[in-house]
């Protein structure tokens, strides 16, 4: 009988590389030929596979003990596992409510956000049920001491290892589903919004203005290539104040995509940054960049860019700075709702500077002030007052929207210190060291060699963006872990009371 058991079990687990369905079919064939196998091996396995995700209560310490397999995902913290369990439980509850005739609109929307995680949980539970049954069978076989069972033991161990391998990618996918690469609160702006980029020369005089012109040229060059996404974006210079040496004192650029956004959709589904070294993977980084719209691509350029080099007319190393502000653009059709006329003060005046007789005789220049915030934009680039007003309106709307977004972010995070900083103009984000031929991003601590090559075509934007997105995701992960830990501690306190 032992030899029959050995033969049947070996046959049942020979197809270790096949699907669970294939393994069940092999076991059923073995049961048909050898009924004894049903009692000794298949019954425990069938029992495990029939189990759904459940929890039991330990009376001694009042803690829940789960049999869903999530405890095998060792790279997920206990707090994260519990959050996933709550999502699975909510999915099952929503499904029940829908079957009972609940509101399909609200419940259906919630179901769509939980469906993916529920599917992963069911897959993990299925693998875990097989693992438990195989482990039980392995212990019984090893305890039998039968010399003929050595081959069967080896096959069971191989099967257990393959089940463990199957869990690892599931763990990464669950983590990505719980904390996607792009912040769900900002994903629409990141993938669909156009962008307004403000560039302003800071300390350093003419050298700062020359560097501002180089940064502006780099941004224009990378925008024409669609931010590494393979699609050319439209560029419009809203305003630009230059120097006699060809530098830029202050400029505003509008970058817009022809299709409205990057690669379409919500962008983060095809990009997995679950592993620590994911940003180093050029293929994964490219996938992220292809999904971003103009605002998402340029958003981490906000801040102070510092340059260290020897000016042409000097022999000493000089440090200069350029401030960059990146603002999500407001679609022209939404300007009326974003900026009600009652909140605006619009002044028209004659333009100043070079431009011939037309500049001094017509009131073509426009200044728009947003009264509640004091944000102002002045435009005189065009000969037409109407065109200047349109540009000024877009610039004011972008700045007001950016301010409101920052305020909402502060409220959401309760003034939590972010790894990314606030994107403020006063925050030093990057240093361009020409003597050492190195660019260093101070947020992600990444450096690259070849200043001129990265700067001239703007490719430094796409080089650093994946690292910064991963840092932002790590920050959200830490915040979630902290939130879950706090909620767990509060729950234990309530139980003790």
C-alpha positions in Angstrom: 0.0 0.0 0.0 2.9 2.3 0.7 4.2 1.8 -2.8 0.8 2.6 -4.2 0.6 5.8 -2.1 4.1 6.8 -3.3 3.2 6.2 -7.0 0.0 8.1 -6.7 1.5 11.1 -4.9 4.4 11.3 -7.3 2.0 11.3 -10.2 -0.1 14.0 -8.5 2.8 16.4 -8.0 4.8 15.7 -11.1 3.2 18.6 -12.9 4.7 21.2 -10.6 5.2 23.8 -13.3 1.5 23.6 -14.5 -1.5 25.5 -13.2 -3.5 24.6 -10.1 -6.2 23.2 -12.3 -3.7 20.9 -14.0 -2.5 19.6 -10.6 -6.1 19.0 -9.5 -6.8 17.0 -12.7 -3.7 14.8 -12.1 -4.8 14.2 -8.5 -8.3 13.2 -9.6 -6.9 10.7 -12.1 -4.8 9.2 -9.3 -7.9 9.0 -7.1 -9.8 7.1 -9.8 -7.1 4.4 -10.0 -6.3 4.2 -6.2 -9.2 5.0 -3.8 -6.8 4.8 -0.8 -5.2 8.0 -2.1 -8.4 9.9 -1.6 -8.4 9.2 2.1 -4.7 9.8 2.9 -3.7 12.6 0.6 -6.5 14.2 -1.4 -8.9 14.8 1.4 -6.6 17.2 3.2 -5.7 18.9 0.0 -9.4 19.3 -1.0 -10.2 20.6 2.4 -7.5 23.3 2.1 -8.5 24.3 -1.4 -12.1 24.7 -0.3 -11.3 27.1 2.5 -12.0 30.7 1.8 -10.2 33.6 3.5 -11.2 33.6 7.1 -10.0 34.6 10.5 -10.3 33.0 13.9 -10.0 34.4 17.4 -7.4 33.3 19.9 -9.1 33.6 23.4 -5.8 34.1 25.2 -4.6 37.3 23.6 -7.7 38.3 21.6 -5.7 38.6 18.4 -6.9 37.5 15.0 -5.2 34.6 13.3 -5.6 34.5 9.6 -5.4 31.6 7.2 -5.3 33.7 3.9 -1.6 33.3 3.1 -0.8 37.0 3.4 1.6 36.2 6.3 3.8 34.4 3.7 4.4 37.8 1.9 7.2 38.7 4.2 8.1 41.9 2.3 4.7 43.3 3.3 4.4 44.7 6.9 1.7 43.4 9.2 0.0 46.8 9.0 0.0 46.6 5.2 -1.4 43.0 5.3 -4.2 44.1 7.5 -5.1 47.0 5.2 -5.2 44.5 2.3 -7.5 42.2 4.4 -9.8 45.1 5.0 -10.0 45.9 1.3 -10.8 42.3 0.6 -13.5 42.3 3.2 -15.0 45.5 1.9 -15.0 44.0 -1.7 -17.0 41.0 -0.5 -19.4 43.3 1.4 -19.9 45.6 -1.7 -20.5 42.5 -3.8 -23.1 41.3 -1.4 -24.8 44.7 -1.4 -24.9 44.8 -5.2 -26.5 41.3 -5.3 -29.1 42.6 -2.8 -30.0 45.5 -5.1 -27.8 48.3 -3.8 -27.0 51.4 -5.7 -25.0 50.3 -8.8 -23.5 53.7 -9.4 -21.7 54.3 -6.1 -21.1 50.7 -5.3 -19.9 49.9 -8.8 -17.3 52.7 -8.6 -16.1 51.4 -5.3 -16.0 47.9 -6.6 -13.8 48.9 -9.5 -11.2 50.2 -7.0 -11.2 47.0 -5.0 -11.6 44.3 -7.7 -7.9 44.0 -8.5 -6.8 43.6 -4.9 -9.5 41.1 -4.2 -8.3 39.0 -7.2 -4.8 39.0 -5.8 -6.0 38.0 -2.4 -7.9 35.0 -3.8 -4.9 33.9 -5.8 -2.7 34.1 -2.7 -5.3 32.2 -0.6 -5.4 29.5 -3.3 -1.6 29.1 -3.3 -1.5 29.2 0.5 -4.1 26.4 0.6 -1.9 24.2 -1.6 1.1 25.1 0.4 -0.5 24.0 3.7 -1.7 20.7 2.2 1.7 20.0 0.7 3.4 20.9 4.0 1.1 18.5 5.9 1.7 15.8 3.3 5.5 16.3 3.6 5.4 16.0 7.3 3.4 12.8 7.2 5.6 11.3 4.5 8.8 12.1 6.4 7.4 10.7 9.6 6.6 7.4 7.8 10.3 6.6 7.4 9.6 4.7 4.2 12.7 4.4 2.0 10.5 4.4 -1.1 9.1 7.8 -0.3 12.4 9.7 -1.0 11.4 10.7 -4.5 8.0 11.8 -3.4 9.6 14.0 -0.7 11.8 15.6 -3.2 8.9 16.3 -5.6 6.9 17.8 -2.7 9.8 20.1 -1.8 10.2 21.2 -5.4 6.5 22.0 -5.5 6.7 24.0 -2.3 9.6 26.0 -3.7 7.7 26.8 -6.9 4.7 28.0 -4.8 7.0 30.3 -2.9 8.3 31.7 -6.2 4.7 32.3 -7.4 4.0 34.5 -4.3 6.8 37.0 -4.9 5.4 38.7 -8.0 1.9 38.7 -6.3 3.4 40.5 -3.4 4.8 43.2 -5.7 1.5 43.6 -7.5 -0.5 43.9 -4.3 1.9 46.6 -3.1 1.6 48.4 -6.4 -2.2 48.2 -6.3 -2.2 49.5 -2.7 0.3 52.3 -3.4 0.5 53.0 -7.1 3.5 54.7 -8.7 1.5 57.9 -9.2 -0.4 59.5 -6.4 -4.1 58.8 -7.0 -4.9 62.3 -5.7 -2.8 63.9 -8.5 -2.9 61.3 -11.3 -5.3 63.3 -13.5 -2.9 66.3 -13.4 0.2 64.2 -13.9 -1.1 62.3 -16.9 -3.4 64.8 -18.6 -2.6 68.4 -17.6 -0.5 70.8 -19.7 2.1 72.9 -17.9 3.2 76.5 -17.4 6.9 76.8 -16.5 8.2 80.0 -14.9 11.9 80.6 -15.1 13.6 83.5 -13.2 17.3 84.4 -12.9 18.4 84.7 -9.3 21.7 85.6 -7.7 24.6 85.8 -10.1 23.8 88.7 -12.4 24.5 88.2 -16.1 25.8 84.6 -15.4 22.5 83.7 -13.8 20.6 85.1 -16.8 22.8 83.1 -19.2 22.1 79.9 -17.3 18.4 80.7 -17.2 18.6 80.9 -21.0 20.3 77.5 -21.2 17.7 75.9 -18.9 14.9 77.4 -21.0 16.5 76.0 -24.2 16.9 72.6 -22.6 13.2 72.5 -21.6 12.1 73.5 -25.1 14.3 70.8 -26.6 13.0 68.0 -24.4 9.4 69.3 -24.9 9.7 69.0 -28.6 10.4 65.3 -28.2 7.3 64.8 -26.0 9.2 64.4 -22.7 10.9 61.2 -23.9 7.5 59.8 -24.7 8.0 59.9 -28.5 5.3 62.6 -29.1 6.1 66.2 -29.9 4.5 68.7 -27.5 3.5 72.3 -28.4 5.5 75.1 -26.9 4.4 78.7 -26.5 6.5 81.4 -25.0 4.0 83.4 -22.9 6.6 86.0 -21.8 10.3 86.5 -22.0 12.6 89.3 -20.7 16.1 89.1 -22.1 19.5 90.8 -21.6 21.9 92.3 -24.2 24.1 89.2 -23.7 21.4 86.8 -24.7 20.5 85.8 -21.2 16.9 85.5 -19.8 15.8 87.6 -16.8 12.4 86.1 -16.6 10.3 83.8 -18.8 7.1 81.8 -18.9 6.6 78.8 -21.2 3.4 76.9 -21.9 3.9 73.3 -22.9 0.8 71.4 -24.2 0.2 67.9 -25.6 -1.8 67.5 -28.8 -3.8 64.6 -27.4 -4.2 65.9 -23.8 -1.7 64.1 -21.6 0.9 61.4 -22.1 0.3 57.9 -23.1 -3.3 57.9 -22.0 -5.3 56.4 -19.1 -4.1 56.8 -15.6 -0.6 56.0 -16.5 0.6 53.9 -13.6 -0.8 50.5 -14.4 2.2 49.4 -16.6 4.9 50.8 -14.3 6.0 48.8 -11.3 8.5 50.3 -8.9 8.1 47.8 -6.2 11.8 46.9 -6.0 14.4 49.2 -4.6 16.4 49.4 -7.8 13.4 49.9 -10.2 14.4 53.4 -11.3 17.7 52.1 -12.5 15.9 49.9 -14.9 15.8 52.0 -18.1 12.8 50.1 -19.5 10.6 50.7 -16.5 11.7 54.3 -16.3 10.8 54.8 -19.9 7.3 53.3 -19.3 6.7 55.8 -16.6 7.8 58.8 -18.7 5.7 57.7 -21.6 2.6 57.8 -19.5 3.2 61.3 -18.1 1.7 64.4 -19.5 3.6 67.7 -19.7 2.9 68.7 -16.1 3.8 65.2 -14.7 7.0 65.2 -16.7 8.2 68.6 -15.6 6.7 68.8 -12.1 10.0 68.0 -10.2 11.9 70.8 -11.9 10.4 73.2 -9.4 12.9 74.8 -7.1 16.3 76.5 -7.3 18.8 75.3 -9.9 22.4 76.2 -8.9 25.3 76.5 -11.4 29.0 76.5 -10.5 31.3 77.6 -13.3 33.8 80.2 -14.5 32.2 83.0 -16.5 33.6 83.8 -19.9 34.7 87.3 -18.8 36.2 86.1 -15.5 38.8 83.6 -14.2 37.1 82.8 -10.8 34.5 80.1 -10.1 31.1 81.7 -9.6 27.9 80.3 -8.1 24.7 81.5 -9.6 21.1 80.4 -9.3 17.9 80.2 -11.3 14.4 79.7 -9.8 12.0 77.4 -11.7 8.3 77.1 -11.0 6.2 74.3 -12.6 2.4 74.9 -12.6 -0.4 72.7 -14.0 -2.2 74.6 -16.7 -5.9 75.3 -16.6 -7.8 74.4 -19.9 -9.1 77.5 -21.6 -12.7 76.2 -21.3 -12.3 76.0 -17.5 -10.9 79.4 -16.9 -14.3 81.0 -16.2 -15.0 78.5 -13.4 -11.4 78.7 -12.0 -11.3 82.5 -12.0 -14.6 84.2 -11.5 -14.7 87.7 -13.0 -15.5 89.1 -9.5 -12.1 87.9 -8.2 -10.1 89.6 -11.0 -8.8 93.1 -11.5 -7.8 93.8 -15.1 -5.8 96.9 -16.1 -4.8 97.8 -19.6 -1.9 100.2 -20.5 0.6 101.1 -23.1 3.4 98.7 -23.5 7.0 99.8 -22.8 10.4 99.0 -24.3 11.4 98.4 -27.9 8.8 97.9 -30.6 8.4 101.0 -32.6 5.5 103.5 -32.7 2.9 100.9 -32.0 4.3 100.2 -28.5 3.8 103.8 -27.3 0.4 104.6 -29.0 -1.9 101.6 -28.2 -3.0 100.2 -24.9 -2.0 96.6 -25.7 -0.4 95.6 -22.4 -2.6 93.9 -19.9 -2.1 93.3 -16.1 -4.4 90.9 -14.4 -4.5 90.6 -10.6 -6.3 87.8 -8.6 -7.7 89.8 -5.7 -8.0 87.1 -3.1 -4.4 85.9 -3.4 -2.7 88.9 -4.8 -1.2 86.9 -7.7 -0.5 89.0 -10.7 0.5 88.5 -14.3 1.6 91.2 -16.8 1.7 90.6 -20.5 2.9 92.9 -23.4 4.4 90.4 -25.8 1.7 90.6 -28.4 0.5 93.6 -30.4 -3.1 92.6 -29.7 -4.6 93.5 -26.3 -6.9 90.5 -26.7 -4.0 88.1 -27.1 -2.1 89.6 -24.2 -5.2 89.3 -22.0 -5.6 85.6 -23.0 -2.0 84.8 -22.1 -2.1 86.7 -18.8 -5.3 84.9 -17.9 -3.7 81.5 -18.5 -0.7 82.5 -16.4 -2.7 83.8 -13.5 -5.0 80.7 -13.6 -2.0 78.4 -13.5 -0.4 80.2 -10.5 -3.7 80.4 -8.6 -4.4 76.7 -9.2 -0.9 75.8 -8.1 -1.3 77.7 -4.9 -4.6 76.1 -4.1 -3.1 72.7 -4.8 -0.3 73.3 -2.4 -2.7 74.4 0.3 -4.8 71.3 -0.3 -1.7 69.1 -0.1 -0.7 70.7 3.3 -4.2 70.1 4.6 -4.1 66.4 3.5 -0.7 65.8 5.0 -1.3 67.8 8.2 2.0 69.6 7.5 3.8 66.3 7.3 7.4 66.7 6.2 7.8 65.3 2.7 10.8 63.6 1.2 10.2 65.6 -1.9 10.0 69.0 -0.3 7.3 71.5 -1.3 8.5 72.3 -4.8 9.1 75.9 -3.6 11.2 78.3 -5.6 13.5 78.8 -2.5 14.3 75.1 -2.2 17.6 74.1 -3.8 17.0 71.0 -5.9 19.9 70.6 -8.3 23.5 71.7 -8.8 25.2 71.9 -12.2 29.0 71.7 -11.4 30.9 72.5 -14.7 34.5 72.1 -13.4 33.7 68.6 -12.2 31.3 68.0 -15.2 28.6 66.7 -12.8 24.9 67.3 -12.2 23.6 66.4 -8.7 20.0 66.2 -7.7 19.9 66.9 -3.9 16.5 65.3 -3.3 17.2 61.8 -4.7 21.1 62.0 -4.1 21.7 61.0 -7.7 24.6 62.4 -9.8 25.4 62.1 -13.5 28.5 63.1 -15.5 28.4 65.3 -18.6 26.7 68.6 -17.7 26.6 70.1 -21.2 25.1 67.0 -22.9 22.3 66.6 -20.2 21.6 70.3 -20.1 21.6 71.1 -23.9 18.8 68.7 -24.8 16.9 68.8 -21.4 17.4 65.0 -20.9 18.3 65.6 -17.3 14.5 66.0 -16.6 13.8 62.4 -17.7 16.9 61.1 -16.0 15.9 62.3 -12.5 12.1 62.1 -12.7 11.8 58.3 -12.1 14.0 58.5 -9.0 11.9 61.3 -7.6 8.6 59.6 -8.3 9.9 56.6 -6.4 10.9 58.8 -3.5 7.4 60.3 -3.5 5.9 56.8 -3.5 8.2 55.8 -0.6 7.0 58.8 1.3 3.3 57.7 0.7 4.3 54.2 1.8 5.8 55.5 5.0 2.8 57.7 5.7 0.5 54.7 5.2 2.6 52.5 7.5 2.5 55.2 10.1 -1.3 55.6 9.7 -1.9 51.9 9.9 0.4 51.4 12.9 -1.4 54.3 14.8 -4.8 52.8 14.0 -3.6 49.4 15.2 -2.4 50.8 18.5 -5.6 52.8 19.0 -7.6 49.6 18.3 -5.7 47.7 21.0 -6.2 50.5 23.5 -10.0 50.4 22.8 -10.1 46.6 23.3 -8.2 46.9 26.6 -10.8 49.5 27.9 
